[in-house]
Amino acid sequence: MVEQRNCSFCGDNIEPGTGKMFVRKDGSVFYFCSTKCQNNFRLGRAPRRVSWTQAGRKAAGKE
């Protein structure tokens, strides 16, 4: 069985065989479902302040 991964930025499930893995020099691993998530992470945006992420919806009281 293939392991399910979650996007490190938006929190959505990543289908096996898709997405991108980013590893920092210190060894921390991040998984991204799309370039939209990857670019927002690289820009330093907090997921809780972006309305379309799971953390953003929770912070706004939608979920």
C-alpha positions in Angstrom: 0.0 0.0 0.0 1.3 3.4 -0.9 1.6 5.9 1.9 -0.8 8.9 1.9 0.8 12.2 2.3 -0.6 15.6 3.2 0.4 18.9 1.6 2.6 20.9 4.1 0.9 24.1 3.1 -2.8 23.6 2.4 -3.3 20.3 4.2 -5.0 18.4 1.2 -4.2 14.8 0.4 -1.6 14.2 -2.2 -2.3 11.4 -4.7 0.5 8.8 -5.0 2.8 9.7 -7.9 2.0 13.4 -7.9 3.2 16.4 -5.9 6.7 17.5 -5.0 8.9 16.9 -2.0 11.2 19.6 -0.7 14.1 18.8 1.7 15.9 21.6 3.5 19.6 21.5 4.4 18.7 20.7 8.0 16.8 17.6 6.9 13.2 18.8 7.4 10.9 17.5 4.7 7.9 19.3 3.1 5.4 17.9 0.6 3.5 20.1 -1.8 0.4 19.2 -3.9 0.9 22.0 -6.4 3.2 24.9 -7.4 0.6 27.2 -5.9 1.3 25.8 -2.4 5.0 25.6 -3.0 5.3 29.3 -4.1 3.1 30.5 -1.2 5.4 28.5 1.2 8.5 29.9 -0.4 7.1 33.5 -0.1 6.8 32.9 3.7 3.0 33.1 3.9 1.3 31.5 6.9 -1.3 28.9 5.9 -3.7 30.2 8.6 -3.8 33.6 6.9 -4.7 32.2 3.4 -8.4 31.6 3.1 -8.4 28.5 0.8 -6.2 26.4 3.1 -7.6 24.0 5.8 -5.8 26.1 8.5 -7.2 29.3 7.0 -10.8 27.9 7.0 -10.4 26.8 10.6 -9.0 30.1 11.7 -12.0 31.9 10.1 -14.4 29.6 11.8 -15.7 27.9 8.7 -14.8 24.4 9.8 
